[in-house]
Amino acid sequence: MQARIIEKRRYSLNLLIYFTGPKEEVLLRTLLGGPIAQPINAAVPPGELPTTFGVTVLDQEKRVVYDQTRLADGVVASTAFSHARGLALLSLDEGLYTLSITPLSDVSALAPFRTEIELTYSAK
């Protein structure tokens, strides 16, 4: 995946998983778990599908600017039709980047769902 960054910021790299109705949402919530990093959600059980991802980011000169493996659990954001699992936080300057995301654990339980990779930032 390629991304053109037009402003230096800290970006979130997320896996978006879409659901089409209440039954799929319940199944997805069971797999992913609840929101993370919020004290109000301390009693929410963890998901049944923690996932390990390798994330590598190359700049336009093909230099490695990020290369990490991390375990992702829970969700970092939700909409009426999707949940997002955080994969990485990236500090990127202006330029063209190539991002590679490799699942290192079994994610076949997500196969019935439509997924996308999101690179976004918060204006906060």
N, C-alpha and C positions, 0 to 999 in steps of 0.2 A: 504494500500500500504506500502511496506517495502522498505527501502533504506539503503545501506551500504555506509557510508561516510569514505573515506580513507585519507582525508586531511581536517584539520580544515580550514573552509572558510565561507564566507557569500553566501548563496544559494538563488536563486529565485525559487519560486514555482509558476508555470504558468498553465493555462488551454489553451491547443492548440485546435483550431477549424479549421478543414480543409474544403476547398472548391474545386470544380472540374472544374470551368470555370468562365468566366466573370459575368454571371447572378447570380451565387451563391455568388461570391465575393461582388457584389453590395448589395445583400440582407444581407450578413454577416456584411458588413461595416455599413449598416443602423442600424442593431441590436447592434453592438459593439461600434460604434463611431470611431473616428480617433486616431492617436497616442497621447499619453499623455506626459506631462512634457517637451514638446518642444515648445519654444516660436513661432516658425514658424507655429505651428498648432493651434494657439489661435483662429482662425476663424472657425475651424472644429467643426461642431455641435456635441454635446454629443450623445452617442448611445441611442437607444430606449429601450435597455435592460440592465440597470445597475443591477448588481447582488450582493447579499449579501451571503457571504460564512463564515462558521465556519471552522477554521483550528486548529487541535489539533495534536501535535507531542509528542510521548512518546519515551524515550530512552530505551536501552536494559534492564534496571532494572524496566521498566514500570512507570518511573517518568515522569510527565508532564513537558516538557521543553518549550512548546509553546502552548498557547490556546487563540485564539483571533477570534473575529467576525469582518469582515470588508466589506465595500462596494467597489466593483470593477467596474470601468467604463473605456471605451476606450481600447486601445491595447498598449502593451509594446514592441511588436516585430512583424514583418511580414516577410513572405517568399513568394515565387511565388505560394505556395499552402496552406498557413495557416496564421492565425493571432493568437497572444498569448495575453491573458488577465492575468495580474498579480494578484496572490492570496495572496502571503506573501513573506517577506524577512526573511530568517532564518539564524542565526549564529549557526553552528553546529560543534561540535568536532568530532574526529574519533569515529566510532561506528556504531551500528545497530539501526535504528529508525523505528517506525511505524507512518505513517502519515494518518490522517483521514480528508477528505474534505467533508463538508456537505453543499449543497446549501440550503439557508434559504429563498430564493425568487423563484418565478416561472421561471424556465429556459427551459420550454417546447418548446420555439421557437427555441432552439438549437437542438432539437431532430432529424431533418433531416440531421444534419452534423455529421461527424465522429469527435470525440474528444479524447484527451489524456491528461494526467497529466505529466508535465515536471518538473524535479528538475535539475537546472543547475547553473553554476556560470560563472562570467566573469573574465578573467585573468587580467583585468585592475587593 
